[in-house]
Amino acid sequence: MPDRIALVCSCEDSMRLDERGIARGCGAELRTAEQLCQAQRDRFLAALATGRPVTVGCTQEAPLFTELAEEAGATQPLAFVNLREQAGWSAEGAGAGPKIAGLIAAAAIPLPETALVPLTSAGVTLVLGRDAVAIEAARRLADRLDLTVLLTGTEPVTPAPRTDFPILRGRARSATGWLGAFEVVVDGHAAPSPASRAAYAWGPGRDGARSRCDVILDLTGGPALFHETRQGYLRANPADAAAVERLVAEAGQLVGEFDKPRFVQFEAGLCAHARNRRTGCTRCLDLCPTGAITPGKTSVEISAEICAGCGACAAVCPTGAVTYALPPPGTTLARLRALLLGYAEAGGRDAILLLHGGTHGEGLIDALARHGEGLPARVLPLRLNEASQLDLATLAAAFAWGAAGVRVLLPGRRGHGTEGLFRNLDYAEAALDGLGLAAALPRAAAIETDDPFSLGEALAPALALRTGWPTAGFLPLGAPREVLRQALRALRGPEAPEVIAMPEAAPFGIAAVAADGCTLCLACTMVCPTGAFSANPETPQLRFLEDACVQCGLCAATCPERVISLSPRLNFAEAASQPQVVKEEAPFPCAHCAKPFGTASSIARVKSRLAASGHWMFKDPSRLALLELCEDCRASEATLGGVDPYAGPSRPVVRTTEDWIREAEEE
């Protein structure tokens, strides 16, 4: 972006700037300063006056620069990037020029707007509790929320002297919904006796009662009704006074209209979950920690209201039906490409990419820069919304664009939904190993820590990694699967094998067909969601395109002959990108008119099964011969050839109730 201006400040000379290296790789006109936010604000205003897009190498004073731009009436794009904590404040800060260039280049890629999901709450609240703590919490919220308290009845509770809101007994059996649309099924639902004295005396209970509410406060101390990220569901231990206090404060704000990001985009037509009541891919269902994904007839169904944004579904979806939207994969890949290629253009080599999610990663990087040695000059950080959203295409593209290693920063306590991330790390390692690019250390691995100094120690061994392949420069065009295919082919050297075995459940491979048992029924072609199996409209023929196979298993589950087996692998042969004929037969000619229809094997299979069934309609060989006729001749023969479809064995005489009574009287 040569029209962009990059303003880089040394922050009162607290970091050294390699101006030549930065200018060579950042892709913008470089302007420097020492006190950009104070004495040298005029340099920022001068850059705005040009009307060109501006990138400021500081996030600490971003509110100030944004205010100055508004006062100046500037309308051009304004981007901010943290160069100080991520690069300059480091024991290797003097050699961080290439990294700074890459960070500036990545920050210039704009983030698109994210669609929002509206949620509305009228404040109707169900408080679940076991003792007086629930009643006291409800009393404090009574002026803001419409409350009902549901006590378990397991502990004696002194009746309130004044009934400001309903207090009932019951146990929440199950619950569904989200903020503004909860439904709770209650067992043992009962009202208190108005004559309750020392403790509530409950009337007769009723199971299966239903409560609809906008907010649920869970103070029972028992198992959670939902995953704790469900908006509108607040839970605290009633014995923890501080936790109850935080819950009350948060609950009081849950009235009105709210927006949450639509974390994922879903295209049901690409989903490989099910066809014809057969189940195929369940990768996202197996990993979703919040219950936002449920099975449907032909595809899964994703509730945007429940989704908490971990991205595990997008990380493992083999077809691209689910993609992360905060930001979309195209933006993430474009930023990654700009970061690595900008670093290389400025003279950097053997980059170690550090992928991290949200505030956790930025907090550790900031602490390491302020209180430790900072990030090494070869470690390039890139923020994701959630680290668990990381898909295989991003990992493979990072290596193709010049990364010698990839490290994913995770919290010390492994969060929900990260199983897909670790699966992708294993796939990346297996692919690199098969391509002959393995090293003594894993090239793709996770760092699980909450300690900034432990982060620095974990990164040190990775600096021994080196790239042994040329850097590719392809653009991240198309779906993530297409980018993955481009990246793997760019990484493959001339001596690498054509076929590489992959771990179980890898999203690419072959669906091998035992041709001898195949009858060309073509059931597999009707359920394959990606078109890997296809038919030839001109002749009985089954074809298979390996590059399109996602190993969903629908073909194997549907095949009536059970002759299809899955084998995950990477195949770089040219044949994998072209449909290959798996089974082919000559059409079977009609015995009357010689019109080609069906195949000899399929007709023989149907005849043998009908003959073995013992059904009266097919005991006569002449009736089986009808199957050797095309649809027109079969109808004509059945009509004019004397075939009586009702000429079955004699049926038993119908006996009525009167017959049974008469026979009983005669006896």
C-alpha positions as CSV (number, residue, x, y, z in Angstrom):
1,M,0.0,0.0,0.0
2,P,2.4,2.7,-1.2
3,D,-0.1,5.5,-0.6
4,R,-0.2,4.7,3.2
5,I,1.8,6.7,5.7
6,A,3.4,4.8,8.7
7,L,4.1,6.9,11.7
8,V,6.6,5.2,14.0
9,C,7.6,6.7,17.3
10,S,10.6,5.7,19.4
11,C,8.7,6.6,22.5
12,E,11.2,9.1,23.9
13,D,14.0,7.0,22.5
14,S,13.1,4.0,24.7
15,M,13.5,1.8,21.6
16,R,15.9,1.9,18.7
17,L,14.4,2.1,15.2
18,D,16.0,0.5,12.1
19,E,14.5,3.0,9.8
20,R,16.0,1.6,6.6
21,G,14.8,-2.0,7.4
22,I,11.4,-0.8,8.4
23,A,10.9,1.3,5.3
24,R,12.0,-1.6,3.1
25,G,9.3,-4.0,4.4
26,C,6.4,-2.0,5.8
27,G,4.9,-1.2,2.4
28,A,4.3,2.5,3.3
29,E,6.0,5.9,3.5
30,L,7.8,5.8,6.8
31,R,7.8,8.9,9.1
32,T,9.4,8.8,12.5
33,A,9.2,10.7,15.8
34,E,10.3,10.6,19.4
35,Q,7.3,12.2,21.1
36,L,4.5,11.8,18.6
37,C,1.8,12.0,21.3
38,Q,3.1,15.2,22.9
39,A,5.6,17.6,21.4
40,Q,5.4,16.3,17.9
41,R,1.7,16.0,17.4
42,D,2.1,18.3,14.4
43,R,3.7,15.4,12.5
44,F,0.5,13.3,13.0
45,L,-1.7,16.2,11.9
46,A,0.5,16.8,8.8
47,A,0.1,13.1,7.9
48,L,-3.7,13.5,8.2
49,A,-3.6,16.6,6.1
50,T,-2.4,14.6,3.1
51,G,-5.7,12.6,3.1
52,R,-3.8,9.4,2.8
53,P,-4.4,6.3,5.0
54,V,-2.3,6.5,8.2
55,T,-0.9,3.7,10.4
56,V,0.3,4.8,13.9
57,G,2.8,2.6,15.6
58,C,1.2,3.0,19.1
59,T,-1.9,1.6,20.7
60,Q,-1.4,3.2,24.2
61,E,-2.4,6.7,22.9
62,A,-4.9,5.5,20.3
63,P,-7.8,7.4,22.0
64,L,-5.8,10.6,21.8
65,F,-4.9,10.2,18.1
66,T,-8.5,9.3,17.3
67,E,-9.7,12.4,19.1
68,L,-7.2,14.6,17.2
69,A,-8.3,13.1,13.9
70,E,-12.0,13.8,14.7
71,E,-11.1,17.4,15.6
72,A,-9.3,17.8,12.3
73,G,-12.2,16.4,10.4
74,A,-10.0,13.6,8.9
75,T,-12.0,10.8,7.2
76,Q,-9.2,8.6,5.9
77,P,-8.6,5.1,7.4
78,L,-6.6,5.2,10.6
79,A,-4.9,2.0,12.0
80,F,-2.9,1.4,15.1
81,V,-0.3,-1.2,15.9
82,N,1.6,-2.0,19.1
83,L,5.3,-1.8,18.2
84,R,6.6,-1.0,21.6
85,E,5.6,-4.0,23.7
86,Q,5.6,-6.4,20.7
87,A,9.0,-5.4,19.2
88,G,10.9,-2.4,20.5
89,W,10.9,-3.1,24.2
90,S,13.0,-6.2,24.0
91,A,16.6,-7.4,24.7
92,E,16.8,-7.8,20.9
93,G,15.0,-4.5,20.1
94,A,17.9,-3.2,18.1
95,G,17.4,-6.0,15.5
96,A,13.6,-5.8,15.5
97,G,13.4,-3.7,12.3
98,P,12.1,-6.5,10.1
99,K,9.5,-7.5,12.7
100,I,8.3,-3.9,13.0
101,A,8.0,-3.7,9.2
102,G,5.9,-6.9,9.2
103,L,3.6,-5.6,12.0
104,I,3.0,-2.4,10.2
105,A,2.2,-4.2,7.0
106,A,-0.3,-6.5,8.8
107,A,-2.0,-3.6,10.6
108,A,-2.7,-2.0,7.2
109,I,-5.2,-4.8,6.3
110,P,-8.6,-3.4,7.4
111,L,-10.9,-5.4,9.6
112,P,-14.4,-5.8,8.1
113,E,-17.5,-5.1,10.1
114,T,-18.9,-8.1,12.0
115,A,-22.6,-8.9,11.8
116,L,-24.5,-8.7,15.1
117,V,-27.1,-10.9,16.7
118,P,-29.8,-8.9,18.6
119,L,-31.0,-10.1,22.0
120,T,-33.8,-8.5,24.0
121,S,-34.4,-8.9,27.8
122,A,-37.5,-7.5,29.6
123,G,-35.8,-8.4,33.0
124,V,-38.0,-11.4,33.8
125,T,-35.7,-13.3,36.1
126,L,-35.7,-16.8,37.7
127,V,-33.6,-17.0,40.8
128,L,-32.6,-20.6,41.6
129,G,-31.4,-21.1,45.2
130,R,-31.2,-23.4,48.2
131,D,-31.3,-21.0,51.1
132,A,-31.9,-17.3,52.2
133,V,-28.9,-16.1,50.0
134,A,-31.2,-16.4,46.9
135,I,-34.0,-14.5,48.6
136,E,-31.6,-11.7,49.7
137,A,-30.1,-11.5,46.2
138,A,-33.6,-11.2,44.7
139,R,-34.6,-8.5,47.3
140,R,-31.7,-6.4,46.2
141,L,-32.7,-6.7,42.5
142,A,-36.4,-6.3,43.0
143,D,-36.4,-2.6,42.0
144,R,-34.8,-3.5,38.6
145,L,-36.0,-7.0,37.6
146,D,-39.3,-8.9,37.6
147,L,-38.3,-11.8,39.9
148,T,-39.4,-15.3,40.9
149,V,-37.4,-17.3,43.4
150,L,-37.3,-21.1,43.1
151,L,-35.9,-22.8,46.2
152,T,-34.8,-26.5,46.2
153,G,-36.6,-27.1,49.5
154,T,-33.6,-29.1,50.9
155,E,-32.8,-26.5,53.6
156,P,-35.2,-24.8,56.0
157,V,-35.7,-21.1,55.1
158,T,-37.4,-18.6,57.3
159,P,-40.3,-17.0,55.5
160,A,-39.9,-13.4,54.4
161,P,-42.1,-10.9,56.4
162,R,-43.3,-9.3,53.2
163,T,-44.0,-11.1,49.9
164,D,-42.6,-8.7,47.3
165,F,-42.0,-11.4,44.7
166,P,-43.1,-15.1,44.3
167,I,-41.1,-17.6,46.4
168,L,-41.7,-21.2,45.3
169,R,-40.2,-24.6,45.6
170,G,-38.9,-26.7,42.8
171,R,-35.9,-28.3,41.1
172,A,-34.8,-27.3,37.6
173,R,-34.7,-30.5,35.7
174,S,-33.5,-29.0,32.4
175,A,-33.2,-25.6,30.6
176,T,-32.9,-24.4,27.1
177,G,-32.6,-21.0,25.4
178,W,-30.5,-17.8,25.8
179,L,-30.7,-14.3,27.1
180,G,-34.3,-13.1,26.6
181,A,-35.6,-16.6,25.7
182,F,-35.0,-19.2,28.4
183,E,-37.3,-22.1,29.2
184,V,-36.8,-24.1,32.4
185,V,-38.6,-27.4,33.2
186,V,-39.2,-27.7,36.9
187,D,-40.0,-30.8,39.0
188,G,-41.6,-30.7,42.4
189,H,-43.1,-27.3,41.7
190,A,-45.0,-26.1,44.8
191,A,-46.2,-22.9,46.5
192,P,-45.6,-22.2,50.2
193,S,-48.3,-22.3,52.8
194,P,-49.3,-18.8,53.9
195,A,-49.3,-20.1,57.4
196,S,-45.6,-21.0,57.3
197,R,-44.0,-20.0,60.6
198,A,-40.4,-20.9,61.4
199,A,-39.7,-22.3,58.0
200,Y,-41.5,-22.5,54.7
201,A,-44.1,-25.3,54.6
202,W,-44.7,-26.4,51.0
203,G,-47.9,-27.6,49.4
204,P,-48.2,-30.6,47.0
205,G,-45.6,-30.7,44.3
206,R,-46.1,-31.0,40.5
207,D,-43.5,-32.3,38.0
208,G,-43.0,-30.9,34.5
209,A,-43.9,-27.3,35.2
210,R,-42.4,-24.8,32.8
211,S,-41.0,-21.3,33.5
212,R,-40.1,-18.9,30.7
213,C,-37.8,-16.1,31.6
214,D,-35.2,-13.7,30.2
215,V,-32.4,-14.2,32.9
216,I,-31.5,-17.1,35.2
217,L,-29.5,-16.6,38.4
218,D,-28.2,-19.9,39.7
219,L,-27.4,-19.8,43.4
220,T,-28.0,-23.5,44.1
221,G,-24.4,-24.4,44.4
222,G,-25.2,-27.5,42.3
223,P,-24.2,-28.6,38.7
224,A,-24.6,-25.9,36.1
225,L,-27.6,-25.9,33.8
226,F,-25.5,-24.5,30.9
227,H,-21.9,-24.0,29.9
228,E,-20.9,-20.9,31.8
229,T,-20.5,-18.7,28.7
230,R,-24.3,-18.8,28.0
231,Q,-25.4,-15.1,28.0
232,G,-28.1,-14.5,30.5
233,Y,-27.2,-17.4,32.7
234,L,-25.3,-16.2,35.8
235,R,-24.0,-18.7,38.4
236,A,-22.2,-18.3,41.7
237,N,-21.5,-20.4,44.7
238,P,-23.9,-19.1,47.5
239,A,-21.2,-19.6,50.1
240,D,-18.9,-17.1,48.2
241,A,-20.1,-13.6,49.2
242,A,-17.9,-11.8,46.7
243,A,-19.1,-14.0,43.8
244,V,-22.7,-13.4,44.8
245,E,-22.0,-9.7,44.9
246,R,-20.6,-9.7,41.4
247,L,-23.6,-11.7,40.2
248,V,-26.1,-9.2,41.6
249,A,-24.2,-6.3,40.0
250,E,-24.1,-8.0,36.6
251,A,-27.8,-9.2,36.7
252,G,-29.0,-5.7,37.4
253,Q,-27.6,-4.6,33.9
254,L,-29.4,-7.3,31.9
255,V,-32.5,-5.3,30.9
256,G,-32.9,-3.9,27.4
257,E,-31.6,-4.6,24.0
258,F,-28.2,-6.2,23.5
259,D,-26.0,-7.1,20.5
260,K,-23.5,-9.9,20.4
261,P,-21.2,-10.7,17.4
262,R,-22.2,-13.4,15.0
263,F,-19.0,-15.4,15.6
264,V,-19.4,-17.9,12.7
265,Q,-20.9,-18.0,9.3
266,F,-22.7,-21.2,8.3
267,E,-23.7,-22.4,4.8
268,A,-25.9,-25.4,5.3
269,G,-25.6,-26.6,1.7
270,L,-21.9,-27.4,2.2
271,C,-22.4,-29.3,5.5
272,A,-21.5,-33.0,5.4
273,H,-23.4,-34.0,8.5
274,A,-26.2,-36.2,7.1
275,R,-28.0,-37.3,4.0
276,N,-31.0,-39.7,3.6
277,R,-31.0,-40.4,7.4
278,R,-27.4,-41.4,7.4
279,T,-24.9,-39.6,9.6
280,G,-21.6,-38.5,8.2
281,C,-19.4,-35.8,9.7
282,T,-19.8,-34.9,13.4
283,R,-16.6,-33.0,14.0
284,C,-18.2,-29.8,15.1
285,L,-20.9,-31.5,17.1
286,D,-18.2,-33.5,19.0
287,L,-16.3,-30.3,19.9
288,C,-18.9,-27.5,20.6
289,P,-18.7,-26.9,24.4
290,T,-21.8,-24.7,24.6
291,G,-24.5,-26.8,22.9
292,A,-24.9,-24.2,20.2
293,I,-24.7,-26.9,17.5
294,T,-27.4,-29.5,17.1
295,P,-28.0,-32.2,14.5
296,G,-30.5,-31.6,11.7
297,K,-31.9,-33.7,8.9
298,T,-29.3,-32.9,6.3
299,S,-27.0,-30.5,8.1
300,V,-26.2,-29.3,11.6
301,E,-28.0,-26.3,13.0
302,I,-26.1,-23.5,14.8
303,S,-27.7,-21.1,17.2
304,A,-26.0,-17.7,16.9
305,E,-27.7,-16.7,20.2
306,I,-26.0,-19.5,22.1
307,C,-22.6,-19.5,20.3
308,A,-19.8,-18.2,22.6
309,G,-17.2,-17.7,19.8
310,C,-14.6,-20.4,20.7
311,G,-14.3,-21.2,16.9
312,A,-13.8,-24.9,17.5
313,C,-16.4,-25.7,14.8
314,A,-14.6,-23.5,12.2
315,A,-11.2,-25.0,13.1
316,V,-12.3,-28.6,12.2
317,C,-15.0,-28.1,9.5
318,P,-13.6,-29.9,6.4
319,T,-15.9,-28.4,3.8
320,G,-15.9,-24.8,4.8
321,A,-19.6,-24.8,5.8
322,V,-18.6,-23.2,9.0
323,T,-16.1,-20.3,8.9
324,Y,-15.1,-17.9,11.7
325,A,-16.4,-14.4,11.2
326,L,-14.5,-12.3,13.7
327,P,-12.6,-11.6,11.4
328,P,-13.4,-13.9,8.4
329,P,-10.6,-16.3,7.3
330,G,-9.7,-14.1,4.3
331,T,-8.8,-11.2,6.6
332,T,-6.8,-13.4,9.0
333,L,-4.9,-15.0,6.1
334,A,-4.2,-11.6,4.5
335,R,-2.8,-10.2,7.7
336,L,-0.7,-13.3,8.2
337,R,0.7,-13.0,4.7
338,A,1.5,-9.3,5.1
339,L,3.2,-10.0,8.4
340,L,5.5,-12.7,7.1
341,L,6.2,-11.3,3.7
342,G,6.8,-7.8,5.1
343,Y,9.2,-9.3,7.7
344,A,11.1,-11.2,4.9
345,E,11.1,-8.1,2.6
346,A,12.9,-6.1,5.4
347,G,15.6,-8.8,5.7
348,G,14.1,-11.0,8.4
349,R,14.6,-14.8,8.2
350,D,13.3,-17.9,10.0
351,A,10.3,-16.3,11.7
352,I,8.6,-17.9,14.6
353,L,4.9,-17.1,14.4
354,L,3.2,-16.6,17.8
355,L,-0.6,-16.8,17.5
356,H,-2.6,-15.8,20.5
357,G,-6.1,-15.0,21.4
358,G,-7.5,-11.8,22.8
359,T,-6.5,-10.2,26.1
360,H,-4.7,-13.3,27.4
361,G,-1.9,-13.2,24.9
362,E,-1.6,-9.4,24.8
363,G,-1.4,-9.3,28.6
364,L,1.5,-11.8,28.7
365,I,3.4,-10.1,25.9
366,D,2.9,-6.7,27.6
367,A,4.2,-8.0,31.0
368,L,7.2,-9.8,29.3
369,A,8.1,-6.5,27.6
370,R,7.8,-4.4,30.7
371,H,9.3,-6.7,33.3
372,G,11.4,-9.1,31.3
373,E,13.5,-9.3,28.1
374,G,10.5,-9.0,25.8
375,L,9.8,-11.1,22.7
376,P,12.8,-12.1,20.6
377,A,13.2,-10.3,17.3
378,R,12.3,-13.4,15.3
379,V,9.1,-14.0,17.2
380,L,6.2,-12.4,15.3
381,P,2.9,-12.1,17.3
382,L,-0.5,-12.2,15.6
383,R,-3.7,-11.8,17.5
384,L,-6.7,-14.0,16.8
385,N,-10.1,-13.5,18.5
386,E,-9.8,-17.0,20.0
387,A,-6.8,-19.3,19.6
388,S,-9.1,-22.3,19.4
389,Q,-10.4,-20.9,16.0
390,L,-7.1,-21.8,14.3
391,D,-7.7,-23.9,11.3
392,L,-5.3,-26.1,9.3
393,A,-5.2,-23.7,6.3
394,T,-3.8,-20.9,8.5
395,L,-1.1,-23.2,9.9
396,A,-0.1,-24.5,6.5
397,A,-0.1,-21.1,4.9
398,A,2.2,-19.7,7.7
399,F,4.9,-22.3,6.8
400,A,4.4,-21.7,3.1
401,W,4.9,-17.9,3.6
402,G,8.2,-18.4,5.4
403,A,7.6,-19.3,9.1
404,A,10.1,-21.7,10.5
405,G,7.8,-22.5,13.4
406,V,4.4,-21.8,14.8
407,R,3.6,-21.5,18.5
408,V,0.0,-21.0,19.7
409,L,-0.3,-19.3,23.1
410,L,-3.1,-20.7,25.3
411,P,-4.1,-20.2,29.0
412,G,-2.5,-22.5,31.6
413,R,-5.9,-24.1,32.2
414,R,-6.9,-25.6,28.9
415,G,-10.2,-24.1,27.8
416,H,-13.2,-25.8,26.2
417,G,-13.1,-26.3,22.5
418,T,-9.3,-26.5,22.1
419,E,-9.4,-30.2,21.1
420,G,-9.8,-29.2,17.5
421,L,-6.8,-26.9,17.7
422,F,-4.5,-29.7,19.0
423,R,-5.9,-32.0,16.3
424,N,-4.9,-29.4,13.6
425,L,-1.4,-29.1,15.2
426,D,-1.0,-32.9,14.9
427,Y,-2.2,-32.8,11.2
428,A,0.3,-30.0,10.4
429,E,3.2,-31.9,12.1
430,A,2.2,-35.1,10.2
431,A,2.1,-33.2,6.8
432,L,5.5,-31.5,7.4
433,D,7.0,-34.8,8.5
434,G,5.7,-36.5,5.3
435,L,7.1,-33.7,3.2
436,G,10.5,-34.1,4.8
437,L,10.4,-30.8,6.6
438,A,10.4,-32.1,10.2
439,A,12.9,-30.8,12.7
440,A,14.3,-31.9,16.1
441,L,11.6,-29.8,17.7
442,P,7.9,-29.7,16.7
443,R,7.4,-26.9,14.1
444,A,3.8,-26.5,15.2
445,A,3.0,-26.6,18.9
446,A,1.1,-24.9,21.8
447,I,2.4,-23.0,24.7
448,E,0.1,-23.3,27.7
449,T,0.9,-20.7,30.4
450,D,-0.3,-17.8,32.4
451,D,3.2,-16.6,33.3
452,P,5.0,-14.1,31.0
453,F,8.4,-15.4,32.1
454,S,7.4,-19.0,31.3
455,L,6.3,-17.7,27.9
456,G,9.8,-16.4,27.2
457,E,11.4,-19.7,28.4
458,A,9.1,-21.7,26.1
459,L,9.9,-19.5,23.1
460,A,13.7,-19.8,23.5
461,P,14.0,-23.4,22.2
462,A,11.9,-22.6,19.1
463,L,14.6,-20.1,17.9
464,A,16.7,-23.1,16.9
465,L,14.2,-23.8,14.1
466,R,15.2,-22.9,10.5
467,T,13.3,-22.9,7.2
468,G,14.6,-25.2,4.6
469,W,12.3,-24.3,1.8
470,P,11.7,-21.3,-0.5
471,T,9.1,-18.7,0.6
472,A,5.9,-18.7,-1.4
473,G,3.9,-15.6,-2.2
474,F,0.5,-16.9,-3.4
475,L,-2.5,-14.9,-2.5
476,P,-5.1,-16.4,0.0
477,L,-7.9,-16.7,-2.5
478,G,-10.9,-18.9,-2.3
479,A,-12.1,-21.1,0.6
480,P,-9.8,-22.2,3.4
481,R,-9.6,-25.7,1.9
482,E,-8.3,-24.2,-1.4
483,V,-5.7,-22.1,0.5
484,L,-4.7,-25.3,2.4
485,R,-4.2,-27.1,-0.9
486,Q,-2.1,-24.2,-2.3
487,A,0.1,-24.0,0.8
488,L,0.8,-27.8,1.0
489,R,1.8,-27.9,-2.7
490,A,4.0,-24.8,-2.2
491,L,5.8,-26.7,0.7
492,R,6.3,-29.9,-1.3
493,G,9.8,-30.2,-2.7
494,P,10.9,-32.2,-5.8
495,E,12.0,-35.2,-3.7
496,A,8.9,-35.4,-1.4
497,P,6.6,-38.4,-1.9
498,E,3.4,-38.1,-3.8
499,V,1.3,-39.8,-1.1
500,I,1.6,-39.1,2.6
501,A,-0.4,-41.0,5.2
502,M,-2.3,-38.8,7.7
503,P,-3.8,-39.4,11.2
504,E,-7.3,-40.6,11.7
505,A,-10.1,-38.1,10.9
506,A,-7.9,-35.9,8.8
507,P,-10.1,-33.9,6.4
508,F,-8.6,-35.3,3.2
509,G,-8.0,-38.8,1.8
510,I,-9.4,-41.5,-0.4
511,A,-12.7,-43.3,-0.3
512,A,-11.6,-46.6,-1.8
513,V,-14.2,-48.7,-3.6
514,A,-13.9,-52.5,-3.9
515,A,-14.9,-52.5,-7.6
516,D,-15.8,-56.2,-7.6
517,G,-18.6,-55.7,-5.1
518,C,-19.8,-52.4,-6.6
519,T,-23.1,-52.7,-8.5
520,L,-23.1,-49.1,-9.7
521,C,-26.2,-48.2,-7.8
522,L,-24.7,-44.7,-7.5
523,A,-26.1,-44.2,-4.0
524,C,-22.7,-42.7,-3.0
525,T,-23.0,-40.0,-5.6
526,M,-26.4,-38.9,-4.2
527,V,-25.1,-38.3,-0.7
528,C,-21.6,-37.0,-1.3
529,P,-21.7,-33.3,-0.2
530,T,-18.6,-32.2,-2.1
531,G,-19.0,-34.0,-5.4
532,A,-16.1,-36.3,-4.8
533,F,-18.2,-39.2,-6.1
534,S,-19.9,-38.5,-9.4
535,A,-21.8,-40.4,-12.1
536,N,-21.5,-40.2,-15.9
537,P,-24.9,-39.3,-17.4
538,E,-23.9,-41.0,-20.7
539,T,-23.0,-44.5,-19.4
540,P,-23.0,-46.6,-16.2
541,Q,-19.8,-45.2,-14.6
542,L,-18.7,-44.2,-11.1
543,R,-15.9,-41.6,-10.7
544,F,-14.0,-40.3,-7.7
545,L,-12.1,-37.0,-7.3
546,E,-9.7,-37.3,-4.3
547,D,-9.0,-33.6,-3.9
548,A,-12.7,-33.1,-3.1
549,C,-13.0,-35.8,-0.5
550,V,-13.3,-34.6,3.1
551,Q,-13.6,-38.1,4.7
552,C,-17.1,-37.4,6.1
553,G,-18.1,-41.1,5.7
554,L,-21.5,-40.5,4.2
555,C,-20.6,-42.7,1.2
556,A,-19.5,-45.6,3.4
557,A,-22.6,-45.3,5.6
558,T,-24.9,-45.2,2.5
559,C,-23.3,-47.9,0.3
560,P,-25.7,-50.9,0.3
561,E,-22.9,-53.3,-0.6
562,R,-20.5,-52.0,2.1
563,V,-17.6,-51.8,-0.4
564,I,-16.4,-48.3,0.4
565,S,-13.6,-47.7,3.0
566,L,-12.0,-44.4,4.0
567,S,-8.2,-43.8,4.2
568,P,-6.9,-40.3,5.2
569,R,-3.9,-39.2,3.2
570,L,-2.4,-36.4,1.2
571,N,-2.1,-37.2,-2.4
572,F,0.0,-34.7,-4.5
573,A,-0.3,-36.8,-7.7
574,E,-1.9,-35.1,-10.7
575,A,-4.5,-37.9,-10.8
576,A,-5.9,-36.6,-7.4
577,S,-7.1,-33.4,-9.0
578,Q,-8.9,-35.2,-11.9
579,P,-11.9,-37.5,-11.6
580,Q,-10.9,-41.1,-11.8
581,V,-13.1,-43.9,-13.1
582,V,-13.7,-46.4,-10.2
583,K,-16.2,-48.8,-11.8
584,E,-17.6,-49.0,-15.3
585,E,-20.0,-51.4,-17.0
586,A,-21.8,-51.6,-20.3
587,P,-25.5,-50.8,-20.1
588,F,-27.8,-53.8,-19.9
589,P,-30.1,-54.1,-23.1
590,C,-33.8,-54.5,-22.7
591,A,-34.8,-58.1,-23.6
592,H,-37.6,-56.8,-25.9
593,C,-36.5,-53.5,-27.5
594,A,-32.7,-53.6,-26.8
595,K,-32.9,-50.2,-25.1
596,P,-29.9,-49.8,-22.7
597,F,-30.9,-49.4,-19.1
598,G,-29.2,-50.3,-15.8
599,T,-26.3,-52.7,-15.6
600,A,-26.1,-56.5,-15.7
601,S,-24.6,-56.6,-12.1
602,S,-27.4,-54.5,-10.6
603,I,-30.2,-56.4,-12.3
604,A,-28.6,-59.8,-11.3
605,R,-28.3,-58.5,-7.7
606,V,-32.0,-57.5,-7.6
607,K,-33.2,-60.8,-9.1
608,S,-31.1,-62.9,-6.7
609,R,-32.4,-61.1,-3.7
610,L,-36.0,-61.3,-4.8
611,A,-35.7,-65.0,-5.6
612,A,-34.1,-65.6,-2.2
613,S,-36.9,-63.7,-0.4
614,G,-39.4,-66.4,-1.1
615,H,-42.1,-63.9,-1.9
616,W,-45.0,-65.4,-3.9
617,M,-44.8,-62.8,-6.7
618,F,-41.3,-64.0,-7.7
619,K,-41.4,-67.7,-7.3
620,D,-42.3,-68.0,-11.0
621,P,-39.1,-67.4,-13.1
622,S,-41.3,-65.6,-15.7
623,R,-42.0,-62.9,-13.2
624,L,-38.3,-62.4,-12.5
625,A,-37.8,-62.1,-16.2
626,L,-39.8,-58.8,-16.1
627,L,-36.8,-57.2,-14.4
628,E,-34.8,-57.7,-17.7
629,L,-37.2,-55.3,-19.4
630,C,-36.9,-51.5,-19.6
631,E,-39.6,-49.4,-17.8
632,D,-41.8,-49.2,-21.0
633,C,-41.6,-52.8,-21.9
634,R,-42.1,-53.9,-18.3
635,A,-45.4,-52.0,-18.1
636,S,-46.6,-53.3,-21.5
637,E,-45.7,-56.9,-20.6
638,A,-47.4,-56.7,-17.2
639,T,-50.6,-55.3,-18.8
640,L,-50.8,-57.4,-22.0
641,G,-48.8,-60.4,-21.2
642,G,-51.3,-61.9,-18.7
643,V,-49.4,-61.1,-15.6
644,D,-51.9,-60.6,-12.8
645,P,-50.3,-58.6,-10.0
646,Y,-53.2,-59.8,-7.7
647,A,-52.8,-63.5,-8.4
648,G,-51.4,-64.3,-5.1
649,P,-52.2,-67.1,-2.7
650,S,-55.8,-67.3,-1.4
651,R,-56.3,-65.1,1.6
652,P,-57.9,-66.2,4.8
653,V,-61.6,-65.6,5.2
654,V,-62.4,-62.5,7.2
655,R,-63.9,-63.3,10.6
656,T,-66.0,-60.7,12.4
657,T,-66.9,-60.4,16.1
658,E,-70.3,-62.0,15.4
659,D,-68.4,-65.1,14.0
660,W,-66.4,-65.4,17.2
661,I,-69.5,-65.1,19.4
662,R,-71.5,-67.6,17.3
663,E,-68.7,-70.1,17.4
664,A,-68.3,-69.7,21.2
665,E,-72.1,-70.3,21.6
666,E,-72.0,-73.4,19.4
667,E,-69.1,-74.8,21.5
